[in-house]
Amino acid sequence: MIKLITFLFLLISITVFSQNRYELADKGKDRVFLSDSISKLAKAGKITNHPIVVVDGIPHRYEDLEKEKLALSKIEIKKIIALEKQAGISIYGNYAEAGVLIVTTNRNSYHKAEQEVRPESIPQNFKN
């Protein structure tokens, strides 16, 4: 009986902890938006529960998310795409066997690149 209770406790704690790795910076229901998306794609057989999550080209392995959280909010997510297994492996190597989730954000609209300033574009009265 004690072994059964210990096993159930271990299983529940691992499940809860693994979901926390994909929590967003939001509060409430939106916080689990990404982990819910991963669960749905895993049930569909497209990825596993521990995929590589690539946010705007920056990959985050499941193992790495224990140390760092995704600084991402639901309103920033533009689209989520699951890569096919072979495409993921060809790009990210053996780590992609668990699946690759591509997350595209709309951050570029928030953080526009600064305009380059050329010396010839500076008015004469501002030059030394």
Rosetta silent file (secondary structure, phi, psi, omega in degrees, C-alpha in Angstrom):
SEQUENCE: MIKLITFLFLLISITVFSQNRYELADKGKDRVFLSDSISKLAKAGKITNHPIVVVDGIPHRYEDLEKEKLALSKIEIKKIIALEKQAGISIYGNYAEAGVLIVTTNRNSYHKAEQEVRPESIPQNFKN
SCORE:     score description
SCORE:     0.000 S_00000001
   1 L     0.000  -42.138 -179.495    0.000    0.000    0.000 S_00000001
   2 H   -65.169  -37.099  178.373    2.816    2.410    0.876 S_00000001
   3 H   -63.821  -39.635  179.390    4.507    1.655   -2.455 S_00000001
   4 H   -65.178  -44.982  178.780    1.304    2.485   -4.318 S_00000001
   5 H   -64.008  -42.185  178.381    0.838    5.780   -2.476 S_00000001
   6 H   -62.788  -43.147  179.208    4.502    6.694   -3.039 S_00000001
   7 H   -62.805  -45.542  178.657    4.200    5.893   -6.735 S_00000001
   8 H   -62.280  -42.321  177.975    1.039    7.987   -7.128 S_00000001
   9 H   -62.689  -43.125  178.907    2.602   10.911   -5.281 S_00000001
  10 H   -63.936  -43.626  179.650    5.707   10.706   -7.470 S_00000001
  11 H   -62.685  -44.833  179.781    3.638   10.519  -10.635 S_00000001
  12 H   -65.398  -42.676 -178.570    1.485   13.498   -9.661 S_00000001
  13 H   -67.352  -37.437  177.345    4.462   15.618   -8.631 S_00000001
  14 H   -66.828  -42.964  179.634    6.325   14.887  -11.878 S_00000001
  15 H   -62.469  -45.917  179.674    3.239   15.691  -13.942 S_00000001
  16 H   -65.340  -42.699 -178.186    2.615   18.973  -12.129 S_00000001
  17 H   -66.386  -39.905 -177.854    6.284   19.958  -12.268 S_00000001
  18 H   -67.563  -32.965  177.760    6.626   19.216  -15.982 S_00000001
  19 H   -68.475  -31.850 -179.868    3.618   21.392  -16.787 S_00000001
  20 H   -64.651  -24.052 -179.174    5.205   24.293  -14.879 S_00000001
  21 L   -65.904  -25.523 -178.830    8.090   24.347  -17.324 S_00000001
  22 L  -106.133   18.157  178.100    5.798   25.612  -20.046 S_00000001
  23 L   -71.892  145.215  178.017    3.930   28.201  -17.993 S_00000001
  24 L   -91.778  172.597 -178.520    3.644   31.663  -19.463 S_00000001
  25 L   -77.679    1.775 -179.093    4.247   34.958  -17.692 S_00000001
  26 L   -77.360  177.686  175.482    0.479   35.529  -17.519 S_00000001
  27 L  -114.878  157.875  175.238   -1.801   35.048  -14.538 S_00000001
  28 H    69.260 -140.907 -174.501   -4.790   32.746  -14.174 S_00000001
  29 H   -65.091  -33.956 -178.659   -6.039   30.599  -17.038 S_00000001
  30 H   -66.554  -20.284 -177.943   -3.734   32.141  -19.665 S_00000001
  31 H   -61.609  -32.586 -177.580   -0.691   30.931  -17.708 S_00000001
  32 H  -101.316   16.862 -178.885   -1.235   27.338  -18.908 S_00000001
  33 H   -58.326  -47.290 -178.342   -2.076   28.231  -22.534 S_00000001
  34 H   -69.235  -43.034  179.566    1.193   26.839  -23.926 S_00000001
  35 H   -66.311  -34.085  174.852    1.156   23.703  -21.773 S_00000001
  36 H   -65.539  -40.464  177.918   -2.471   23.076  -22.799 S_00000001
  37 H   -63.622  -41.351  178.672   -1.468   23.449  -26.453 S_00000001
  38 H   -64.427  -42.707  178.957    1.403   21.001  -25.945 S_00000001
  39 H   -61.239  -42.784  179.719   -0.926   18.500  -24.250 S_00000001
  40 H   -64.821  -42.617  178.899   -3.422   18.699  -27.133 S_00000001
  41 H   -68.546  -33.277  177.350   -0.690   18.206  -29.748 S_00000001
  42 H   -67.682  -40.616  177.810    0.764   15.314  -27.728 S_00000001
  43 H   -65.264  -31.712  178.024   -2.651   13.609  -27.588 S_00000001
  44 L   -77.455   -9.681  177.612   -2.899   14.047  -31.370 S_00000001
  45 L    85.356   11.110 -178.989    0.485   12.290  -31.688 S_00000001
  46 L   -81.441  -33.601  178.832    2.316   15.209  -33.307 S_00000001
  47 L  -142.901  175.530  172.890    4.797   15.758  -30.436 S_00000001
  48 L   -97.205 -175.470  179.272    5.517   14.352  -26.980 S_00000001
  49 L   -77.214   -5.680 -176.841    4.895   16.118  -23.673 S_00000001
  50 L  -127.970   56.863 -176.626    8.522   17.369  -23.600 S_00000001
  51 L   -78.739  166.456  167.239    9.188   19.061  -26.961 S_00000001
  52 E   -76.545  131.675  177.911   11.771   21.648  -27.873 S_00000001
  53 E  -108.636  117.593 -179.039    9.979   25.003  -27.880 S_00000001
  54 E  -104.554  112.606 -179.150   11.416   27.465  -30.402 S_00000001
  55 E  -106.231  113.092 -178.908   10.318   31.038  -29.687 S_00000001
  56 L    49.336   43.576  175.997   11.161   33.438  -32.535 S_00000001
  57 L    88.394   -4.752 -179.339   14.071   31.234  -33.594 S_00000001
  58 E  -103.629  112.715 -178.234   15.496   30.641  -30.093 S_00000001
  59 E   -78.237  142.431  176.316   15.230   26.965  -29.048 S_00000001
  60 E  -127.983  111.054  177.598   14.431   26.008  -25.455 S_00000001
  61 L   -76.090  156.819  178.994   14.941   22.353  -24.548 S_00000001
  62 L   -57.386  -41.241 -179.472   12.767   20.755  -21.896 S_00000001
  63 L   -64.426  -34.738 -178.392   15.833   20.251  -19.712 S_00000001
  64 H   -72.820  -26.359 -176.221   16.770   23.942  -19.967 S_00000001
  65 H   -74.248   -5.952  173.195   13.328   25.129  -18.855 S_00000001
  66 H   -70.656  -33.157 -177.590   14.016   23.828  -15.364 S_00000001
  67 L   -92.528  -33.638 -176.834   16.477   26.720  -14.920 S_00000001
  68 L  -128.261  143.867  177.182   14.805   29.404  -17.031 S_00000001
  69 L  -100.061  154.202  176.029   11.161   30.199  -17.719 S_00000001
  70 L   -73.583  119.157  177.713    9.812   31.402  -21.031 S_00000001
  71 L   -84.419   78.325 -171.984    9.332   35.147  -20.746 S_00000001
  72 L  -144.594  142.148  178.566    6.273   35.034  -22.924 S_00000001
  73 L  -116.791  154.475 -178.269    2.654   36.115  -22.606 S_00000001
  74 H   -59.791  -37.542 -178.034   -0.382   34.694  -24.415 S_00000001
  75 H   -69.137  -16.600  177.555   -1.131   38.002  -26.136 S_00000001
  76 H   -83.601  -17.276 -175.814    2.358   37.930  -27.684 S_00000001
  77 E   -79.280  121.223  177.956    1.818   34.551  -29.378 S_00000001
  78 E   -89.133  -49.110  177.446    0.901   34.907  -33.025 S_00000001
  79 E  -155.711  157.766  179.640    0.911   31.205  -33.987 S_00000001
  80 E  -127.078  126.319 -178.772    2.058   27.781  -32.801 S_00000001
  81 E  -128.645  134.616  173.841    3.218   25.114  -35.263 S_00000001
  82 E   -95.221  124.746  178.062    4.354   21.547  -34.559 S_00000001
  83 E   -79.002  150.391  172.513    7.170   20.410  -36.875 S_00000001
  84 L   -65.729  152.410 -174.062    7.186   16.929  -38.334 S_00000001
  85 H   -56.938  -47.838 -176.902    9.627   14.619  -36.549 S_00000001
  86 H   -66.758  -37.384  177.362   12.102   14.266  -39.445 S_00000001
  87 H   -65.411  -42.184  178.390   12.148   18.009  -40.140 S_00000001
  88 H   -63.628  -42.808 -179.820   12.801   18.712  -36.459 S_00000001
  89 H   -65.608  -39.087 -179.916   15.607   16.149  -36.253 S_00000001
  90 H   -66.413  -26.542  179.949   17.293   17.549  -39.370 S_00000001
  91 H   -91.964  -46.924 -171.239   17.323   21.022  -37.806 S_00000001
  92 H  -109.687    3.924  177.211   17.827   20.382  -34.072 S_00000001
  93 H    77.365 -159.357 -174.455   19.416   16.929  -33.992 S_00000001
  94 H   -64.332  -21.587  178.029   18.468   14.078  -31.665 S_00000001
  95 H   -61.967  -24.337 -175.755   16.920   16.452  -29.105 S_00000001
  96 H   -81.510    0.940  177.965   14.051   16.934  -31.543 S_00000001
  97 H   -62.735  -25.678  177.287   12.890   13.316  -31.260 S_00000001
  98 H   -78.077  -11.186 -179.639   10.508   14.527  -28.544 S_00000001
  99 L   113.544  157.136  178.946    9.064   16.995  -31.032 S_00000001
 100 E  -129.119  129.877  178.190    9.557   20.627  -31.973 S_00000001
 101 E  -114.935  118.565  179.724    7.045   23.372  -31.352 S_00000001
 102 E   -95.555  119.519  178.644    7.593   26.608  -33.289 S_00000001
 103 E  -111.860  119.412  177.217    6.110   29.655  -31.528 S_00000001
 104 E  -104.551  131.189 -179.605    5.956   32.859  -33.533 S_00000001
 105 E  -109.860  171.343  175.178    5.280   36.044  -31.612 S_00000001
 106 L  -102.770   25.886 -179.413    4.253   39.539  -32.584 S_00000001
 107 H   -63.015  -28.793 -179.705    7.132   41.048  -30.607 S_00000001
 108 H   -60.769  -28.794  178.264    8.604   42.582  -33.744 S_00000001
 109 H   -75.338  -24.062  177.215    5.667   44.956  -33.832 S_00000001
 110 H   -83.197  -38.641 -174.975    6.464   46.002  -30.238 S_00000001
 111 L  -113.958   85.172  179.423   10.227   46.271  -30.656 S_00000001
 112 L   -81.005  143.419  179.910   10.980   47.980  -33.916 S_00000001
 113 L   -64.202  143.310  178.767   14.597   48.255  -34.927 S_00000001
 114 L   -71.424  145.646  179.877   16.141   51.638  -34.409 S_00000001
 115 L   -73.135  137.613  179.364   16.777   53.626  -37.523 S_00000001
 116 L   -71.820  135.686  179.560   20.402   53.810  -38.545 S_00000001
 117 L  -105.313  119.955  178.608   21.851   57.311  -38.256 S_00000001
 118 L  -101.468  146.424 -178.923   24.351   58.241  -40.953 S_00000001
 119 H   -56.356  -35.397 -178.649   26.678   61.224  -40.565 S_00000001
 120 H   -72.424  -16.625  179.557   25.389   62.803  -43.791 S_00000001
 121 H   -88.286   -7.302  179.665   21.808   62.720  -42.476 S_00000001
 122 L   -81.630  128.251  178.337   22.662   64.843  -39.414 S_00000001
 123 L   -57.309  150.088 -176.200   21.810   68.524  -39.916 S_00000001
 124 H   -58.546  -35.276 -176.511   24.838   70.850  -40.098 S_00000001
 125 H   -74.057   -8.307  177.024   23.960   72.718  -36.909 S_00000001
 126 H   -96.712  -12.578 -178.761   24.215   69.456  -34.857 S_00000001
 127 L   -82.498  149.978  177.221   27.740   68.555  -36.042 S_00000001
 128 L   -78.245    0.000    0.000   30.799   69.647  -34.090 S_00000001
